[in-house]
Amino acid sequence: NIEAMFRHRNDVCIAIDLFWYPVQGRNDIRHAPDVMVALGRPKGHRFPAYLELREALERAVEQARLEAEQERRLREQERQIREREARRALEAERRLQQERQRAEQAEAELQRLR
C-alpha cells in the first residue's frame, strides 16, 4: 500500500482514479494512471485541472501588471514631488537673494545719509 509507505510524511499526496490531460486543448490525449504520487504536496491536496491552472496564471499575471502599474505611478509621484521641492528651493533661494540685495541697498542708503 503506497499510502502506508508515506504515512509519516505530510508532504506527499496520493491520488487515484483521475484523468490527467497533459496537453491544452487536446482532451483526446489523456492518461488515467492507477496511482499518482506527488511529493511536496500536502495530503488530500486536490490536483487542479488545466483551466484552474490557467486561471491562476492569468490572475498572477494581472496581479503582477497591477503591481507594476502601481510602482510606475509611485515613481511618477516621487518624481513630481522632487521637481516641486526643487522649484520651491530655487524660489526660496531667489527670495533670499532679493532680501539680501534690499538689505545691502538699505545699508548703502544709510551710509550715504550719514
Residue pairs with C-beta under 8 A, 6 or more apart in sequence:
2 14
2 35
2 37
3 14
6 12
6 14
6 37
10 42
10 43
11 39
11 40
11 41
11 42
12 37
12 38
12 39
12 40
12 41
12 43
13 37
13 38
13 41
13 42
13 43
13 44
13 45
13 47
14 35
14 36
14 37
14 38
14 43
15 35
15 36
15 38
15 47
16 34
16 35
16 36
17 32
18 32
18 36
18 47
19 30
19 31
19 32
20 30
20 31
20 32
20 33
20 36
20 47
21 27
21 29
21 30
21 49
21 50
22 29
22 30
22 31
23 29
24 50
24 54
36 47
38 45
38 47
48 56
